[in-house]
Amino acid sequence: MIKKHSIFRDELQNIYTELLKFTEPDIDQYHAQVVLTRPWVRLVLGQNSIGVIVPAVTHESYRNIKLQNISVRFNVTVDIVQNLTRSTQNVAIIETVTRGAAVEKLFLDVISILLPAIPFVNNDNLVEIINDLIAFFRALAIDSKKDALGLWGELFVIARAHDASALAQAWHSNTTDLYDFALHDQRLEVKTTIGPRKHIFSYPQTVTVPNISVLLASIITQETDSGKSVREMLDLVQSKISDPKLITHVEKLAMQTLAKSWIHGSEFRCDYDLACQSLKWFKMQDIPRLAPPPLHVYDIQFKSDLQLSIDLQPAELSLTGNLGMAFVK
């Protein structure tokens, strides 16, 4: 299967390389080149930014935005140099606040994921891509190897499912959700560890809720240079999904999970074979867990040792609910 985001990433990288050949632009001037697969988008380099120019969004309800890492101007007049021709144009521009190899690579990765889902241009599509960019760059406070390990495990579980699309649709839309996957009356939490089968839980994750069943996937792996990277796991998941919108959903969540550690975190590698061998399934109600805490006690986390807990056999997964069925042939 052709990897759409890889095609866009390669095209953007080639344009970026060409733009670097030009002399440094003046203040408030941009060197621009059209993205041929999305001709309404132009990749630009400014004196202190990398960005994209799209048609101006003229609705008065949209106000310019400036965050720590990115700025958006919906309707602005700028000086553009394109194909050696200089002109003044009215456009919308989304650009980083600074330049630098890491920032520029990150921006290209994000844009290459967002563009495939928007084949034509209108105000709604423009606002959608702008909002997605803002959401991602607002998440840049995240920077942890723990996040990369957790993401690797979640992608591993989606890739192992016989119905990867069902898992992708059920994947959390917000990284702060209580469980990693939710579908109808079932929840699925994925815990990935390097070492013994001991996992950290929040107390609310382990509370029994009437008419809701919670399934736990427990994975043991090791970090290794010869393992599969987060990026490779993302490609593996993508190869098992046919819906372009669902592919984009998965890619967005992966990048938002790692945020500013995406450049290095996406190359975080773990032992895939060990994960396959070690994967075990549990009902959340069967693991060691805390009794209800006293009143007015909050934000409780604890580590639970599952080494002696009774795990589910593969044939039993179909009896646990819709998410369990996704792993049964």
Secondary structure, 3 states (H helix, E strand, C coil): CCCHHHHHHHHHHHHHHHHCCCCCCCCCEEEEEECCCCCCCEEEECCCCEEEEEECCCCCCCCCEECCCEEEEEEEEEEEEECCEEEEEEEEEEEECCCCHHHHHHHHHHHHHHHHHCCCCCHHHHHHHHHHHHHHHHCCCCCCHHHHHHHHHHHHHHHHCCCHHHHHHHECCCCCCCCCEEECCEEEEEEEECCCCEEEEEHHHHCCCCCCEEEEEEEECCEEEEEEEHHHHHHHHHHCCCCHHHHHHHHHHHHHHHHHHHHHHCCCEECHHHHHHHCEEEEHHHCCCCCCCCCCCCCCEEEEECCCCCCECHHHHHHCCHHHHCCCC
